[in-house]
Amino acid sequence: MHGNIVEELNEEVSRKIDITRDYDDAEILEIIEQCVLKKSREVYLSSQRKKEIVEMIFNSKRRLDVLQPLLEDSSVSEIMVNGTEGIFVERKGRIVREKVSFKDQEKLYNIINSIVAKVNRTVNESSPIVDARLSDGSRVSVVLPPVALNGPVITIRKFPEKPFTMQELVKLNSLSEEAARFLEVLVKAKYNIFISGSTGSGKTTFLNALSGFIPHWERIVTIEDSAELQITGIENLIRLETRNANTEGKGEITMRDLIKASLRMRPDRIIVGEVRGAEALDMLQAMNTGHDGSLSTGHANSSRDMLSRLETMVLCGAVLPLEAIRQQIASALDIIIHLGRIRDMSRRVLEIAEVVGFRNGEIVLNPLFTFIEKGEKNGMVEGCLERTGNPLMNKNKLKMAGLEI
């Protein structure tokens, strides 16, 4: 019964809205409240129910409809929409199905178009895959039919309103206090640091936390496919984002274009949100040409695997001898931090390794910290990140910065 009332009121509100006018949120809200108040004289509605109906209609008109309450739910870290019926969320690492659904496919398409239009992107049958973001910084991935066989697919990765600090990650047992202090010194000394990990391991969160150690007076340029970094405490911050080609296939701005442009912006550091392809070559060259202290992330299953993936990415951009690529990587990167989501769904730093150099055709890694598991209690893995006993080999940057470990 109440479902029919909501539909009736939604249609009545639509009739009262003049499509030739540009209403603000307060005006739309007033129209909805008037319609609900009028309806409550005909059918009894409790004050709580009236409030719920107003929010539902307002969300359908000005927000993301049934997804809005999920976006506002702080316990939800990811929202997955599989067509009009299947809406799933992740809470504390567990995926559950929600009891809500879109009214029809048209409404779902309207929501998708609203999301991508706000970041000047387009998605349609001829270009059915797009990455976008919401106003709160949440990352959105959209895939449409005919590629998606069960209807439009939306995946929203939510980020906290206030980014985690390194101390907060220490409290969550993501890493040890000793490792956090160690990384703070390395960031201040301008070591080039690469963060690797699988999907959902917390690479972006960790990169944000690491950036908190950057001195506030430095000039930083961030480069991302879809802007989601939350760099705080830096006044001289330039944020760059790629652009897709228009309907004529023109106007595309790639990660490679942005990295090359950033070199002429006099950056103290370059932060590349995530490398996925040929831009890896430009990133490594930037690190090798005086832009120390640069940070980036990439998908991999281990520190060693990340080096192999970087080799593959570089080969996408240039046909170079494998030995030359490995020398470039060994020269550019100083530290690799590998993250993982372990079986209790917690995110941990699993390894911090130093890239020592290039010997006998291979890149040499020096593990400095490794995660040691010590058992399991109440379904939670017990363990911590511990020093391996291996000393940091490359201390030139520490000496130049006047710092010590």
VOPAGU-2260 file (C-alpha; in pm, 1 decimal, decimal comma):
REM VOPAGU-2260
SITE   aa  ch    i         X         Y         Z
SITE  MET   A    0       0,0       0,0       0,0
SITE  HIS   A    1     270,1     244,7     100,9
SITE  GLY   A    2     465,8     153,9    -210,8
SITE  ASN   A    3     170,6     268,1    -424,6
SITE  ILE   A    4     148,1     591,1    -224,0
SITE  VAL   A    5     515,3     665,1    -292,4
SITE  GLU   A    6     463,6     607,7    -665,3
SITE  GLU   A    7     152,9     827,9    -669,7
SITE  LEU   A    8     333,6    1105,5    -483,7
SITE  ASN   A    9     637,2    1074,0    -707,2
SITE  GLU   A   10     417,6    1123,7   -1014,0
SITE  GLU   A   11     237,7    1417,8    -852,5
SITE  VAL   A   12     569,3    1586,4    -767,4
SITE  SER   A   13     683,3    1533,9   -1128,5
SITE  ARG   A   14     365,0    1706,7   -1251,5
SITE  LYS   A   15     426,8    2005,3   -1022,0
SITE  ILE   A   16     789,0    2051,8   -1133,1
SITE  ASP   A   17     825,3    2293,6   -1424,3
SITE  ILE   A   18    1087,4    2132,7   -1651,6
SITE  THR   A   19    1175,1    2477,3   -1796,9
SITE  ARG   A   20    1294,3    2594,1   -1452,5
SITE  ASP   A   21    1616,1    2513,8   -1269,9
SITE  TYR   A   22    1515,5    2432,6    -912,6
SITE  ASP   A   23    1753,1    2414,8    -618,5
SITE  ASP   A   24    1730,6    2135,2    -360,2
SITE  ALA   A   25    1530,7    2343,9    -111,3
SITE  GLU   A   26    1260,5    2422,0    -369,1
SITE  ILE   A   27    1226,2    2055,9    -472,8
SITE  LEU   A   28    1209,5    1953,8    -107,6
SITE  GLU   A   29     932,8    2207,2     -42,0
SITE  ILE   A   30     724,4    2074,1    -333,9
SITE  ILE   A   31     765,9    1716,5    -207,0
SITE  GLU   A   32     670,5    1810,8     150,2
SITE  GLN   A   33     356,9    1992,6      29,6
SITE  CYS   A   34     248,8    1688,2    -173,0
SITE  VAL   A   35     311,7    1451,5     119,8
SITE  LEU   A   36     125,8    1679,9     361,8
SITE  LYS   A   37    -172,6    1693,4     127,3
SITE  LYS   A   38    -172,8    1313,9      93,2
SITE  SER   A   39    -154,6    1267,3     471,2
SITE  ARG   A   40    -496,4    1438,4     498,6
SITE  GLU   A   41    -643,0    1161,5     283,3
SITE  VAL   A   42    -446,6     862,4     418,9
SITE  TYR   A   43    -304,8     835,9     770,9
SITE  LEU   A   44      73,3     855,1     768,2
SITE  SER   A   45     282,1     866,3    1085,0
SITE  SER   A   46     537,3    1145,6    1116,0
SITE  GLN   A   47     817,4     889,2    1072,2
SITE  ARG   A   48     655,1     748,3     757,0
SITE  LYS   A   49     607,2    1097,5     613,0
SITE  LYS   A   50     975,6    1168,8     672,2
SITE  GLU   A   51    1073,6     840,8     500,7
SITE  ILE   A   52     850,8     913,4     198,8
SITE  VAL   A   53     993,0    1266,3     163,1
SITE  GLU   A   54    1348,3    1126,8     170,6
SITE  MET   A   55    1265,6     850,9     -79,9
SITE  ILE   A   56    1112,6    1091,0    -330,7
SITE  PHE   A   57    1386,6    1350,1    -281,4
SITE  ASN   A   58    1653,2    1081,9    -336,3
SITE  SER   A   59    1481,2     968,5    -654,9
SITE  LYS   A   60    1462,6    1327,3    -785,8
SITE  ARG   A   61    1791,2    1479,6    -676,2
SITE  ARG   A   62    2016,9    1202,7    -546,9
SITE  LEU   A   63    2090,8     839,8    -634,4
SITE  ASP   A   64    1748,2     693,8    -553,6
SITE  VAL   A   65    1768,0     364,1    -357,6
SITE  LEU   A   66    2147,6     386,0    -349,7
SITE  GLN   A   67    2150,2     710,4    -148,7
SITE  PRO   A   68    2083,6     553,5     196,2
SITE  LEU   A   69    2359,1     299,7     124,8
SITE  LEU   A   70    2601,8     579,7      36,8
SITE  GLU   A   71    2516,0     754,2     363,9
SITE  ASP   A   72    2561,7     431,8     564,6
SITE  SER   A   73    2913,0     452,3     711,7
SITE  SER   A   74    2925,4      73,5     762,5
SITE  VAL   A   75    2905,3      15,1     384,6
SITE  SER   A   76    3242,2      16,9     206,0
SITE  GLU   A   77    3130,4     -99,0    -139,4
SITE  ILE   A   78    2803,2     -98,1    -333,6
SITE  MET   A   79    2747,6    -340,9    -622,6
SITE  VAL   A   80    2450,9    -306,1    -858,7
SITE  ASN   A   81    2386,0    -603,0   -1089,4
SITE  GLY   A   82    2100,9    -476,5   -1307,5
SITE  THR   A   83    1774,6    -347,0   -1158,6
SITE  GLU   A   84    1718,4    -628,2    -908,7
SITE  GLY   A   85    2051,8    -732,6    -760,5
SITE  ILE   A   86    2198,7    -475,2    -519,3
SITE  PHE   A   87    2478,5    -601,7    -293,3
SITE  VAL   A   88    2693,4    -421,2     -35,5
SITE  GLU   A   89    3012,6    -495,2     151,5
SITE  ARG   A   90    3014,3    -446,2     528,9
SITE  LYS   A   91    3326,5    -531,8     729,1
SITE  GLY   A   92    3458,5    -740,7     442,9
SITE  ARG   A   93    3137,2    -944,3     401,5
SITE  ILE   A   94    2912,0    -913,7      96,8
SITE  VAL   A   95    2534,9    -922,7     158,0
SITE  ARG   A   96    2232,8    -863,3     -63,8
SITE  GLU   A   97    2010,0    -563,4       5,7
SITE  LYS   A   98    1630,0    -580,2      -4,8
SITE  VAL   A   99    1600,1    -274,3    -229,0
SITE  SER   A  100    1580,2    -249,8    -608,0
SITE  PHE   A  101    1528,4       7,6    -881,0
SITE  LYS   A  102    1175,9      63,7   -1009,5
SITE  ASP   A  103    1282,7      -7,5   -1367,2
SITE  GLN   A  104    1583,9      -2,0   -1596,0
SITE  GLU   A  105    1508,7     352,8   -1711,1
SITE  LYS   A  106    1557,5     481,0   -1356,0
SITE  LEU   A  107    1888,7     297,8   -1330,8
SITE  TYR   A  108    2004,3     448,0   -1660,7
SITE  ASN   A  109    1905,0     796,2   -1537,2
SITE  ILE   A  110    2117,6     749,2   -1225,5
SITE  ILE   A  111    2415,5     632,8   -1433,8
SITE  ASN   A  112    2387,5     928,2   -1673,5
SITE  SER   A  113    2361,3    1166,6   -1378,5
SITE  ILE   A  114    2681,3    1027,2   -1224,4
SITE  VAL   A  115    2895,7    1036,3   -1538,8
SITE  ALA   A  116    2765,8    1374,0   -1659,4
SITE  LYS   A  117    2888,1    1545,4   -1341,0
SITE  VAL   A  118    3248,1    1449,0   -1423,7
SITE  ASN   A  119    3217,6    1527,7   -1795,8
SITE  ARG   A  120    3213,0    1165,1   -1908,2
SITE  THR   A  121    2975,8     975,2   -2131,1
SITE  VAL   A  122    2863,8     614,3   -2135,3
SITE  ASN   A  123    2641,6     446,9   -2394,5
SITE  GLU   A  124    2617,2     132,1   -2606,8
SITE  SER   A  125    2904,5     236,6   -2829,9
SITE  SER   A  126    3121,0     322,3   -2525,6
SITE  PRO   A  127    2978,5      97,4   -2251,9
SITE  ILE   A  128    3259,1     113,2   -1992,0
SITE  VAL   A  129    3347,9     421,6   -1787,8
SITE  ASP   A  130    3511,3     516,6   -1458,2
SITE  ALA   A  131    3376,1     815,7   -1269,5
SITE  ARG   A  132    3347,9     952,0    -917,0
SITE  LEU   A  133    3085,3    1097,9    -687,7
SITE  SER   A  134    3100,6    1437,8    -518,6
SITE  ASP   A  135    3223,5    1273,6    -195,9
SITE  GLY   A  136    3518,5    1115,9    -379,7
SITE  SER   A  137    3371,1     764,3    -404,6
SITE  ARG   A  138    3497,2     573,9    -709,1
SITE  VAL   A  139    3238,3     452,4    -960,1
SITE  SER   A  140    3277,2     188,8   -1231,3
SITE  VAL   A  141    2995,9     150,6   -1487,4
SITE  VAL   A  142    2951,0    -124,4   -1746,6
SITE  LEU   A  143    2644,3    -122,0   -1974,1
SITE  PRO   A  144    2482,4    -374,7   -2207,9
SITE  PRO   A  145    2563,2    -527,3   -2451,6
SITE  VAL   A  146    2889,2    -589,2   -2259,2
SITE  ALA   A  147    2703,8    -649,2   -1930,3
SITE  LEU   A  148    2459,6    -932,4   -1999,2
SITE  ASN   A  149    2245,9    -895,2   -1685,6
SITE  GLY   A  150    2178,5    -524,4   -1726,6
SITE  PRO   A  151    2369,3    -209,1   -1625,2
SITE  VAL   A  152    2638,1    -279,6   -1364,9
SITE  ILE   A  153    2755,4     -16,1   -1116,0
SITE  THR   A  154    3031,5     -68,4    -862,0
SITE  ILE   A  155    3087,8     209,5    -607,3
SITE  ARG   A  156    3397,6     201,2    -386,7
SITE  LYS   A  157    3335,6     434,8     -95,2
SITE  PHE   A  158    3613,0     626,6      75,7
SITE  PRO   A  159    3593,0     778,1     424,3
SITE  GLU   A  160    3503,8    1148,3     439,9
SITE  LYS   A  161    3822,6    1204,1     635,3
SITE  PRO   A  162    4117,3    1001,4     502,2
SITE  PHE   A  163    4291,4     764,8     743,6
SITE  THR   A  164    4615,9     887,8     898,2
SITE  MET   A  165    4910,6     654,1     943,9
SITE  GLN   A  166    4850,5     652,0    1320,0
SITE  GLU   A  167    4492,8     536,8    1264,6
SITE  LEU   A  168    4620,5     254,0    1041,0
SITE  VAL   A  169    4861,3     156,2    1319,9
SITE  LYS   A  170    4567,5     139,8    1564,6
SITE  LEU   A  171    4384,3     -85,0    1315,9
SITE  ASN   A  172    4693,3    -314,9    1314,4
SITE  SER   A  173    4752,5    -254,9     944,1
SITE  LEU   A  174    5120,4    -203,0    1028,0
SITE  SER   A  175    5344,5    -159,6    1330,5
SITE  GLU   A  176    5440,5     166,5    1497,7
SITE  GLU   A  177    5804,9      98,3    1409,5
SITE  ALA   A  178    5721,3      49,4    1040,8
SITE  ALA   A  179    5513,7     370,0    1038,1
SITE  ARG   A  180    5805,2     572,1    1183,4
SITE  PHE   A  181    6040,2     408,0     932,6
SITE  LEU   A  182    5816,7     503,9     636,9
SITE  GLU   A  183    5777,6     859,1     769,0
SITE  VAL   A  184    6155,3     910,2     752,9
SITE  LEU   A  185    6171,9     759,2     401,9
SITE  VAL   A  186    5894,0     984,6     270,1
SITE  LYS   A  187    6059,4    1294,6     416,8
SITE  ALA   A  188    6393,4    1186,2     268,3
SITE  LYS   A  189    6227,0    1161,0     -75,0
SITE  TYR   A  190    6258,1     789,2    -140,3
SITE  ASN   A  191    6054,4     677,5    -442,4
SITE  ILE   A  192    5788,2     446,7    -301,7
SITE  PHE   A  193    5558,6     209,0    -486,6
SITE  ILE   A  194    5255,0      49,8    -318,3
SITE  SER   A  195    5136,9    -284,2    -453,5
SITE  GLY   A  196    4843,4    -503,8    -363,4
SITE  SER   A  197    4534,7    -684,1    -485,0
SITE  THR   A  198    4192,3    -525,9    -544,0
SITE  GLY   A  199    4047,9    -394,6    -217,6
SITE  SER   A  200    4373,7    -426,9     -23,7
SITE  GLY   A  201    4373,2     -55,1      66,0
SITE  LYS   A  202    4634,0      87,3    -174,1
SITE  THR   A  203    4464,0     426,0    -216,2
SITE  THR   A  204    4397,0     454,9     157,6
SITE  PHE   A  205    4761,5     377,6     233,2
SITE  LEU   A  206    4884,8     623,0     -30,9
SITE  ASN   A  207    4671,9     896,3     127,3
SITE  ALA   A  208    4817,9     812,1     469,2
SITE  LEU   A  209    5175,3     815,8     334,3
SITE  SER   A  210    5117,4    1155,5     174,7
SITE  GLY   A  211    5051,5    1290,2     523,7
SITE  PHE   A  212    5429,5    1273,1     582,6
SITE  ILE   A  213    5509,1    1504,2     288,9
SITE  PRO   A  214    5631,9    1845,4     412,4
SITE  HIS   A  215    5351,3    2100,2     370,4
SITE  TRP   A  216    5564,2    2350,2     173,7
SITE  GLU   A  217    5629,5    2119,2    -121,7
SITE  ARG   A  218    5456,4    2144,8    -460,3
SITE  ILE   A  219    5272,6    1820,9    -541,6
SITE  VAL   A  220    5113,7    1707,3    -868,6
SITE  THR   A  221    4869,4    1415,0    -853,8
SITE  ILE   A  222    4780,5    1223,7   -1171,2
SITE  GLU   A  223    4482,9     988,3   -1180,1
SITE  ASP   A  224    4256,2     808,1   -1420,7
SITE  SER   A  225    3961,4     904,5   -1201,0
SITE  ALA   A  226    4043,6    1147,1    -918,8
SITE  GLU   A  227    4001,4     979,4    -580,3
SITE  LEU   A  228    4309,7    1069,7    -377,5
SITE  GLN   A  229    4245,0    1278,3     -65,8
SITE  ILE   A  230    4573,7    1459,8     -13,8
SITE  THR   A  231    4550,4    1689,6     289,6
SITE  GLY   A  232    4784,4    1943,8     446,4
SITE  ILE   A  233    4941,8    2049,3     113,2
SITE  GLU   A  234    4860,2    2400,2      -7,7
SITE  ASN   A  235    5055,2    2386,2    -335,0
SITE  LEU   A  236    4862,8    2089,8    -479,0
SITE  ILE   A  237    4784,1    2033,5    -848,3
SITE  ARG   A  238    4529,9    1760,2    -928,6
SITE  LEU   A  239    4517,5    1621,2   -1282,5
SITE  GLU   A  240    4267,2    1372,5   -1425,1
SITE  THR   A  241    4252,4    1191,8   -1758,7
SITE  ARG   A  242    3983,2    1265,9   -2015,6
SITE  ASN   A  243    3809,9    1021,5   -2247,3
SITE  ALA   A  244    3777,4    1084,8   -2618,9
SITE  ASN   A  245    3458,7    1259,3   -2738,1
SITE  THR   A  246    3199,7    1104,7   -2969,5
SITE  GLU   A  247    3423,6    1186,6   -3266,4
SITE  GLY   A  248    3713,6     998,8   -3108,2
SITE  LYS   A  249    3906,7    1319,6   -3037,0
SITE  GLY   A  250    4021,8    1505,8   -2727,4
SITE  GLU   A  251    4150,7    1211,0   -2524,0
SITE  ILE   A  252    4402,2    1300,0   -2251,1
SITE  THR   A  253    4589,2     993,6   -2126,1
SITE  MET   A  254    4795,1     926,1   -1813,3
SITE  ARG   A  255    5105,7     948,4   -2031,9
SITE  ASP   A  256    5003,1    1296,2   -2150,3
SITE  LEU   A  257    4948,7    1412,7   -1792,5
SITE  ILE   A  258    5279,4    1274,2   -1662,9
SITE  LYS   A  259    5466,3    1452,0   -1944,4
SITE  ALA   A  260    5273,8    1775,3   -1873,5
SITE  SER   A  261    5344,6    1750,5   -1500,0
SITE  LEU   A  262    5720,3    1759,9   -1560,6
SITE  ARG   A  263    5680,6    2120,5   -1681,6
SITE  MET   A  264    5485,3    2224,1   -1371,3
SITE  ARG   A  265    5791,4    2236,5   -1143,5
SITE  PRO   A  266    5672,1    1959,4    -908,3
SITE  ASP   A  267    5866,5    1859,5    -598,5
SITE  ARG   A  268    5690,1    1523,4    -615,6
SITE  ILE   A  269    5461,9    1344,8    -859,7
SITE  ILE   A  270    5195,2    1112,0    -724,8
SITE  VAL   A  271    5046,9     873,3    -981,4
SITE  GLY   A  272    4725,9     725,0    -840,8
SITE  GLU   A  273    4761,9     391,3   -1015,6
SITE  VAL   A  274    4966,6     267,0   -1309,1
SITE  ARG   A  275    4796,7      13,2   -1534,8
SITE  GLY   A  276    4973,2      36,3   -1868,6
SITE  ALA   A  277    5220,7     225,1   -2085,1
SITE  GLU   A  278    5228,4     521,9   -1845,2
SITE  ALA   A  279    5458,2     311,0   -1623,5
SITE  LEU   A  280    5746,7     401,3   -1856,3
SITE  ASP   A  281    5684,1     776,0   -1817,7
SITE  MET   A  282    5647,5     739,7   -1440,6
SITE  LEU   A  283    5980,3     556,3   -1412,2
SITE  GLN   A  284    6151,4     814,8   -1631,7
SITE  ALA   A  285    6012,3    1094,6   -1412,2
SITE  MET   A  286    6151,5     920,4   -1102,6
SITE  ASN   A  287    6486,8     883,9   -1278,9
SITE  THR   A  288    6507,9    1248,8   -1383,4
SITE  GLY   A  289    6515,9    1430,1   -1053,1
SITE  HIS   A  290    6160,6    1392,1    -924,3
SITE  ASP   A  291    6250,5    1206,8    -607,9
SITE  GLY   A  292    5988,6    1132,4    -345,8
SITE  SER   A  293    5733,8    1022,0    -602,6
SITE  LEU   A  294    5459,0     778,7    -500,1
SITE  SER   A  295    5239,6     540,0    -697,2
SITE  THR   A  296    5034,2     221,1    -672,9
SITE  GLY   A  297    4968,8     -86,9    -882,8
SITE  HIS   A  298    4792,3    -423,6    -876,6
SITE  ALA   A  299    5006,0    -726,6    -791,0
SITE  ASN   A  300    5015,9   -1037,8    -573,3
SITE  SER   A  301    5358,8    -970,5    -420,2
SITE  SER   A  302    5650,2    -726,5    -430,8
SITE  ARG   A  303    5832,1    -948,7    -678,6
SITE  ASP   A  304    5518,5    -983,7    -890,0
SITE  MET   A  305    5487,5    -604,5    -899,7
SITE  LEU   A  306    5830,1    -578,1   -1060,2
SITE  SER   A  307    5725,6    -828,5   -1329,3
SITE  ARG   A  308    5403,9    -638,3   -1393,2
SITE  LEU   A  309    5593,9    -311,7   -1427,8
SITE  GLU   A  310    5814,6    -477,1   -1689,9
SITE  THR   A  311    5503,8    -580,2   -1883,7
SITE  MET   A  312    5353,3    -230,4   -1853,8
SITE  VAL   A  313    5671,4     -66,6   -1983,9
SITE  LEU   A  314    5670,9    -303,4   -2281,4
SITE  CYS   A  315    5321,4    -174,4   -2364,2
SITE  GLY   A  316    5472,9     169,8   -2414,4
SITE  ALA   A  317    5804,9      92,6   -2579,7
SITE  VAL   A  318    5988,8    -202,7   -2727,5
SITE  LEU   A  319    6301,3    -211,1   -2511,1
SITE  PRO   A  320    6540,6    -490,3   -2409,9
SITE  LEU   A  321    6424,6    -655,2   -2087,5
SITE  GLU   A  322    6759,4    -582,5   -1924,5
SITE  ALA   A  323    6722,6    -208,9   -1996,9
SITE  ILE   A  324    6371,2    -209,9   -1847,1
SITE  ARG   A  325    6488,8    -385,0   -1532,0
SITE  GLN   A  326    6776,1    -139,3   -1491,7
SITE  GLN   A  327    6529,1     146,2   -1528,7
SITE  ILE   A  328    6297,6      -1,7   -1262,7
SITE  ALA   A  329    6585,9     -75,6   -1023,6
SITE  SER   A  330    6717,1     278,4   -1063,2
SITE  ALA   A  331    6378,0     447,8   -1025,0
SITE  LEU   A  332    6219,0     262,2    -731,9
SITE  ASP   A  333    6360,8     267,6    -380,9
SITE  ILE   A  334    6090,0      96,5    -173,8
SITE  ILE   A  335    5798,5    -139,2    -248,1
SITE  ILE   A  336    5520,7    -171,9      10,1
SITE  HIS   A  337    5297,2    -473,5     -47,9
SITE  LEU   A  338    4946,8    -477,0     101,4
SITE  GLY   A  339    4697,6    -760,3     124,7
SITE  ARG   A  340    4355,8    -849,5     257,3
SITE  ILE   A  341    4400,5   -1164,6     465,3
SITE  ARG   A  342    4140,6   -1431,9     542,5
SITE  ASP   A  343    3974,5   -1242,3     832,1
SITE  MET   A  344    3913,1    -960,9     577,0
SITE  SER   A  345    4148,1    -718,1     753,4
SITE  ARG   A  346    4389,2    -513,6     541,9
SITE  ARG   A  347    4754,7    -550,5     639,3
SITE  VAL   A  348    5096,0    -442,1     518,5
SITE  LEU   A  349    5252,8    -776,6     429,5
SITE  GLU   A  350    5598,4    -659,7     325,3
SITE  ILE   A  351    5820,4    -355,6     299,1
SITE  ALA   A  352    6114,5    -425,8      68,0
SITE  GLU   A  353    6402,8    -213,1     -54,8
SITE  VAL   A  354    6493,8    -223,7    -424,3
SITE  VAL   A  355    6870,7    -264,1    -388,8
SITE  GLY   A  356    6972,7    -264,1    -752,4
SITE  PHE   A  357    7026,1    -475,4   -1062,5
SITE  ARG   A  358    7257,7    -776,5   -1053,7
SITE  ASN   A  359    7307,8   -1075,1   -1287,3
SITE  GLY   A  360    7008,0    -977,5   -1498,8
SITE  GLU   A  361    6768,9    -957,8   -1200,0
SITE  ILE   A  362    6632,3    -682,4    -976,3
SITE  VAL   A  363    6748,9    -742,9    -619,1
SITE  LEU   A  364    6504,6    -693,0    -331,9
SITE  ASN   A  365    6602,1    -648,7      31,9
SITE  PRO   A  366    6305,5    -735,5     262,2
SITE  LEU   A  367    6302,3    -492,9     556,2
SITE  PHE   A  368    5969,3    -579,1     721,2
SITE  THR   A  369    5749,2    -887,6     677,0
SITE  PHE   A  370    5413,1    -983,9     824,9
SITE  ILE   A  371    5445,5   -1272,9    1070,5
SITE  GLU   A  372    5125,2   -1461,9    1152,9
SITE  LYS   A  373    5105,0   -1583,9    1512,3
SITE  GLY   A  374    4773,5   -1766,1    1522,0
SITE  GLU   A  375    4401,8   -1698,9    1519,0
SITE  LYS   A  376    4161,0   -1588,4    1791,6
SITE  ASN   A  377    3782,9   -1545,0    1761,8
SITE  GLY   A  378    3809,6   -1558,8    1384,6
SITE  MET   A  379    4072,0   -1282,2    1373,4
SITE  VAL   A  380    4427,1   -1344,1    1254,5
SITE  GLU   A  381    4689,9   -1246,2    1510,0
SITE  GLY   A  382    5024,0   -1124,2    1383,3
SITE  CYS   A  383    5225,4    -815,0    1312,7
SITE  LEU   A  384    5474,9    -655,5    1076,9
SITE  GLU   A  385    5824,7    -728,1    1206,0
SITE  ARG   A  386    6176,3    -621,2    1113,7
SITE  THR   A  387    6370,8    -882,6     920,0
SITE  GLY   A  388    6702,9    -771,3    1060,8
SITE  ASN   A  389    6823,6    -662,6     715,7
SITE  PRO   A  390    6960,4    -306,7     721,4
SITE  LEU   A  391    6856,4     -39,8     471,2
SITE  MET   A  392    7128,6     -51,7     205,9
SITE  ASN   A  393    7074,1     275,9      17,7
SITE  LYS   A  394    7122,6     560,3     265,8
SITE  ASN   A  395    7230,4     834,7      23,2
SITE  LYS   A  396    6892,8    1010,2      29,0
SITE  LEU   A  397    6883,7     993,6     408,1
SITE  LYS   A  398    7225,1    1164,3     425,9
SITE  MET   A  399    7123,6    1430,5     172,6
SITE  ALA   A  400    6810,4    1506,3     374,3
SITE  GLY   A  401    7006,0    1510,4     702,0
SITE  LEU   A  402    6789,3    1231,5     844,4
SITE  GLU   A  403    6853,9     900,8    1015,2
SITE  ILE   A  404    6655,5     579,7    1061,5
